[in-house]
């Protein structure tokens, strides 16, 4: 009932690690999981006299992200110092962009909830470049906090939305679409477990129909999109409870505790003036030429929604198939190569959506790790289509292909897996099975047609799955009818 009287207002700050080999202002590696404090140098440690040098690859990836989000690129942007003191911020400030960012005024459309046809536009306020801080580790030494500065200087793009998100479900769909686009653009691996994509949410509530914004809180420490949704739902209820109880919501940063399913206070929320921004004196303005912007824009890949629509039109796929196949750019590429080689897009879709995706899920890996090329899968699809293999034998061959890396024809040859279509052999198996079940045969002849399935199963078992089921079905009906 309370939710009917109040509506949430949600905006996001998303930090995305860019897919580079080295840091934003120095040549140290961004390798994840290295020994603590081994990928550091005077620049990212903030030692006196060390000067930052901008990584050109970071700029290109930032431009790709901004263009993919329909932003206006500014040909001149300025780096700034954001001053605050944390133990894992060695310089005492973070190099970021403030009032003159790389890009502004973009947008991304997202369904209001999973499977919904209604889509709402979320405006992107800004996209800017910055460096990451180090990492505080609280569980390595009892009673002490350890500092690992390997992440200090790792390149980030920060994406800030307008407060256009209308519910926890809408927020989750927006983030899902955003992650998909960033992966398509190949600007980040977006691995939340490794910290490559981190989400902070600003949330307030207001009476339905009001134009005034309420006091907002900031939610942090949400390491999955499901936790973002859960945390927002909890915080909406918490704020409604405070307001209905006559209290006042305090502007503060909150940590989400997924184990307890609740938030806890972290600190009073800082405002922009608290950071004392000023232009970074050691870096000149970033100038990006119009020709460079146009070059990068022309090289952008087809975006997920456009590709999904094309799959439906070009390959005559149902919307569900198109959505599943375009969820990942790599899977979509694999499908198109398989469909072209097989000449049967729907069969390619079926095999990828069942056998291929099931294998990837089981092995917890990416399609690049699948030891079956699109051409090899197309060959397997052809063997099933021309009757050389039954669907079940085809699945067996698929498994053997993943285990051995061999082609389907080679496996069929080595293991004698071709379907048996020799009518003499099939008739022998049929006669043996029917003679073994005389009562069932008589009941079938008396009208119990469902027993045909019983005989079919026995024959397929006797043939070890090699009998051509269509031919067996026809011959079995003739045999039982006495024709």
Secondary structure, DSSP 8 states (H G I E B T S, - for coil): -HHHHEEEEEEEEEEEE---SB-SSS--B--TT--TT-S--HHHHT-TT------HHHHHHHHHHHHHTT-EE-SEE-EEEEE---TT-TTSEEEEE-SS-SEEEEEEEEESSTT-S-EEEEEEEEEEEEE---EEEEEEETTEEEEE-TTTT-EEEEEEE-S-B-SHHHHHHHHHHHHHHHHHHTS----GGGTSEEEEEEEEEEETT--S----EEEEEE-SHHHHHHHHHHHHHHHHHHHHTT-----EEEEEETTTTEEEEEEE---GGGG--EE-TTS--EE--HHHHHHHHHT----HHHHHHHHHHHS---HHHHHHHTSSHHHHHHHHHHHHHHS-HHHHHHHIIIIIHHHHHHHT--GGG-SS-HHHHHHHHHHHHTTSS-HHHHHHHHHHHHHH---HHHHHHHHT---B--HHHHHHHHHHHHHHTHHHHHHHHTT-TTHHHHHHHHHHHHTTT-B-HHHHHHHHHHHHHT-
